[in-house]
Amino acid sequence: MSAGSGGGRGLFRRKPVEAFVSETGPDAEGGELERSIGLFQLTLFGVGATIGTGIFIVLTEAVPEAGPAVLLSFVLAGITAALTAVCYAELASTIPVSGSSYSYTYATLGEITAFGVAACLLLEYGVSSAAVSVGWAQYLNELFSDLLGFRLPDTIISAPGEGGIFNLPAIVLVALCSLLLMRGTRESALANTIMVLIKIGVLILFIIIAFTAFDGDNFTPFAPFGVAGVTMAASSIFFTFIGLDAVSTAGEEVHNPRRTLPLAILLATAIVTTVYILVAIAAIGAQRYQDFEGQAAGLAVILRNITGSTWAPVLLSAGAVISIFSVTLVTLYGQTRILFAMGRDGMLPEVFHRVNPTTLAPVRNTIIVGVFVGILAGFVPLGILIDLTSMGTLVAFTVVSIGVIILRRTQPDLPRGFRVPFYPVTPVLSAASALYIISQLPDSTFALFAVWLGVAAVIYFSYSRGHSRLADTGRVE
């Protein structure tokens, strides 16, 4: 049965769930990825893509918007993320493939919607990788200052519009992560595991030291900018939960994916939300909210002010340099796997689907992504990157929540390794929460997002629609 007009050429033709399974089974042909990731490593993939993205850099953006009530912003973003996490868990256990929300949407809402979601995901991952690379440059500069007594000149550490020409450290980080990914998933996962354990240790150290200078007066007034400030900060913070989506991009490289994917998503969400709230409480308790604005490498500065020495900020800056490396690594990984799935479906050229026969990694795909993200990281200001990432993330989360409802109605008998509790209330609340946070984003973000979707529409109608494998085979539901 056609999902759109024109039989196999309908805009809303859907890819059958059975097709995903046949493509990624043990006997699948054509560049299958190696299954080399277990539950522990996959959970740390999610933690690695999330912690560091936000807590090391986003407080500088979010605290001036909400004041001490940024704690409520983290709670609001965390609740939305938790609701969405269980929706991801159900779809990931039902369709355990690379491609994340793109693949889920292809099976539930149809091809053109899936392509739009893919555009959001590419925005989410590409821009997020660039954003955290900029934050990495700030902490690297702080580390150089404390250890070696010099700072990199602003001309090579800031984007145009922020007093510089380009951000060289951010470009170097993207290049290093791309090289590691080209060596293979097994090596990347091991490196990420080590870096995540280091970052959690560093953040625990920060919490302990910051609580020694805790001052309850720093929480007064609690909400100087009212509800509007809380929701505005939540919209900025939300990009820090991108790690949930990153877990689901590894569907074809995970052992026992129907069990491992949902467990890793839920565990990563719980760990990340807990750490975020504890660090935010400690940071605001140790420093007035007014002092966060424009504070580069803010957590390191807080420790320097508390201890009056350099050892603590050196440790934190070093930890941030390592942890943000792991964030960039996983977000670049996620983007390459979405492009891999799109290349397999014919939505993008075959080059994105090809893998190296030795490393079983999509090397050319990774090079293309690295160049694109490096340009963003080097030349686009951080604030714009954060809001654009939030938009892409929230749209993808909304579609996943809707996809759970559609797949329950259209194919209720599909094997599911996990089921959303309190259905249909949970996916409805998840979609509504994400849409509400979207409504709080600035108008400039909507304008840039519209331009991005326009570019995606041109690509879809000029290339993808005609090259789609569903157009060739007429396989629709």
Secondary structure as UniProt FT lines:
FT   TURN            5..6
FT   HELIX           7..9
FT   TURN            11..12
FT   HELIX           17..24
FT   TURN            26..27
FT   HELIX           39..50
FT   TURN            51..53
FT   TURN            55..58
FT   HELIX           59..66
FT   HELIX           67..69
FT   HELIX           70..94
FT   TURN            98..100
FT   HELIX           101..108
FT   HELIX           111..148
FT   HELIX           154..156
FT   TURN            160..163
FT   HELIX           168..183
FT   HELIX           185..211
FT   TURN            212..213
FT   HELIX           216..219
FT   TURN            224..225
FT   HELIX           226..237
FT   HELIX           238..241
FT   HELIX           243..248
FT   TURN            249..250
FT   HELIX           251..253
FT   HELIX           257..286
FT   HELIX           289..292
FT   TURN            293..294
FT   TURN            296..297
FT   HELIX           298..307
FT   HELIX           311..344
FT   TURN            345..346
FT   HELIX           350..352
FT   TURN            357..359
FT   HELIX           363..379
FT   HELIX           382..410
FT   TURN            412..413
FT   TURN            421..424
FT   HELIX           425..439
FT   HELIX           443..459
FT   HELIX           460..464
FT   HELIX           465..467
FT   HELIX           469..473
//
